[in-house]
Amino acid sequence: MSDRRLRFKDGDFQLRCEYCREYWPLTVEFWKPKHGTRRCKGCWAEYARHWQARFQQEPGVRTVTRFKNAMYYQANRERLRAHNRAWKARNRTTM
């Protein structure tokens, strides 16, 4: 396999994606110019799916996470409220 990222084949330039290792024509149909030329559009879509999966958890996991957050808040309620009051006092704007 060649290590070249750019090649000329079938009358147009093709660029190799570093993640899927496939060559794709150098057009906006296959590449996102504002994201650079390291990942093709398909690899960016897969990356976005994995990124969003971190925030959209299964219902059971969400329930456990909410319970843990509630327990943390109850254990540290006064400290958190004092921190929030101090922040509001520092960032109060006058009208």
C-alpha positions in Angstrom: 0.0 0.0 0.0 1.3 3.4 -0.9 1.9 6.1 1.7 0.9 8.9 -0.6 -2.1 11.0 0.5 -2.7 12.5 -2.9 -3.0 10.7 -6.2 -4.3 11.4 -9.7 -6.6 8.7 -11.0 -9.5 8.5 -13.5 -9.0 12.1 -14.6 -9.2 13.8 -11.1 -7.2 14.2 -8.0 -8.0 11.9 -5.1 -7.1 12.3 -1.4 -6.7 9.5 1.1 -8.6 9.7 4.4 -6.3 9.1 7.3 -9.0 7.2 9.3 -10.7 4.9 6.8 -7.6 4.8 4.5 -9.7 5.1 1.3 -9.1 7.4 -1.6 -11.9 9.9 -2.3 -12.1 12.5 -5.1 -11.0 16.0 -3.9 -14.5 17.6 -4.0 -16.8 19.0 -1.4 -19.0 16.0 -2.0 -16.5 13.9 -0.1 -14.5 16.4 2.0 -15.4 19.2 4.5 -13.0 22.0 3.7 -13.6 23.9 7.0 -12.6 20.7 8.9 -9.5 20.1 6.9 -8.4 17.1 4.8 -7.6 14.5 7.4 -11.1 12.9 7.5 -13.6 12.3 4.8 -17.3 13.3 5.3 -18.2 9.7 6.2 -15.5 9.6 8.9 -16.7 13.0 10.2 -20.2 11.7 10.4 -19.1 8.6 12.4 -17.0 10.8 14.7 -20.1 13.0 15.3 -22.3 10.0 16.1 -19.7 8.8 18.7 -19.4 12.3 20.1 -23.2 12.6 20.6 -23.5 9.1 22.0 -21.5 10.4 25.0 -24.3 12.8 25.9 -27.3 10.7 24.9 -27.1 7.8 27.3 -29.4 4.9 27.8 -32.4 5.5 30.1 -31.0 3.3 32.9 -27.6 5.1 32.8 -29.4 8.5 32.7 -31.3 7.5 35.9 -28.2 6.5 37.7 -26.4 9.6 36.6 -29.2 11.8 37.8 -29.3 10.0 41.1 -25.6 10.5 41.6 -25.9 14.2 40.8 -28.7 14.6 43.2 -26.7 12.8 46.0 -23.7 15.1 45.3 -25.9 18.2 45.4 -27.4 17.1 48.7 -24.1 16.4 50.3 -22.6 19.7 49.1 -25.7 21.9 49.1 -24.5 24.7 51.4 -21.1 24.9 49.7 -22.6 25.1 46.2 -25.2 27.7 47.3 -22.5 29.9 48.9 -20.4 29.6 45.7 -23.4 30.6 43.6 -24.3 33.6 45.8 -20.7 34.8 45.7 -20.6 34.4 41.9 -23.9 36.4 41.5 -22.5 39.1 43.8 -19.3 39.4 41.7 -21.1 39.4 38.4 -24.1 41.6 39.3 -24.7 44.3 36.7 -26.3 47.6 37.5 -29.1 48.9 35.4 
